[in-house]
Amino acid sequence: MDADRKQGISDDQANQLVADGALTIAEATKFSGLTRTELYRRMGKGELPFLKMGKRRLIARNALRKLLAQGLVFGG
């Protein structure tokens, strides 16, 4: 994996993110409830890592889970 694209994460961390597979944008919207626009915005800001396969973008399922977990609110 190219070090410039990994943004400072180790190969082990990258492998953990993709270990559970990757989702297309359409699949990621169904899985997360986020809109396509929101997913692209998060990818553009570097908040949601993605895989680039040719012209396609795929989102690692574990990366999306991690993003969603960051939004959890407990209590009020």
C-alpha positions in Angstrom: 0.0 0.0 0.0 1.3 3.4 -0.9 2.5 5.3 2.2 1.3 8.7 0.8 -2.2 7.3 0.5 -2.3 5.6 4.0 -1.9 8.9 5.8 0.3 7.6 8.6 -1.4 4.3 9.4 0.5 1.0 9.6 0.0 -1.9 7.2 -1.6 -3.8 10.1 -4.1 -1.0 10.7 -4.9 -0.8 7.0 -5.4 -4.6 6.9 -7.8 -4.5 9.9 -9.9 -1.8 8.1 -10.4 -4.0 5.0 -10.5 -7.4 6.8 -14.3 -7.4 6.7 -14.6 -6.4 3.1 -15.6 -3.3 1.3 -18.8 -1.7 0.2 -19.8 0.2 -2.9 -21.2 3.7 -2.3 -24.8 2.4 -2.7 -24.2 -0.5 -0.2 -22.6 2.0 2.2 -25.6 4.3 2.1 -27.9 1.3 2.9 -25.6 0.0 5.6 -25.1 3.4 7.4 -28.2 5.4 6.6 -25.9 8.3 5.4 -26.5 9.9 2.0 -24.1 9.6 -0.9 -23.4 13.3 -0.5 -22.5 12.8 3.1 -20.2 9.8 2.4 -18.4 11.7 -0.3 -18.1 14.8 2.0 -16.6 12.6 4.7 -14.2 10.9 2.2 -13.1 14.3 0.9 -12.4 15.6 4.4 -10.3 12.5 5.2 -12.8 11.4 7.9 -13.7 8.2 6.0 -10.9 6.2 4.4 -11.8 4.5 1.1 -10.2 2.2 -1.5 -9.8 3.4 -5.1 -10.2 0.6 -7.6 -9.9 2.2 -11.0 -12.6 4.8 -11.1 -14.6 3.2 -8.3 -14.5 4.1 -4.7 -15.1 1.4 -2.1 -15.5 2.0 1.6 -14.1 -0.5 4.0 -16.9 -1.9 6.1 -14.8 -1.6 9.3 -13.9 2.1 8.5 -17.6 2.8 8.2 -18.4 1.1 11.4 -15.7 3.1 13.1 -17.1 6.4 11.7 -20.6 5.5 12.9 -19.4 4.5 16.4 -17.8 7.9 16.7 -21.3 9.4 16.5 -22.7 7.4 19.4 -24.3 9.4 22.1 -25.0 8.0 25.6 -27.4 9.8 27.8 -28.9 13.2 27.0 
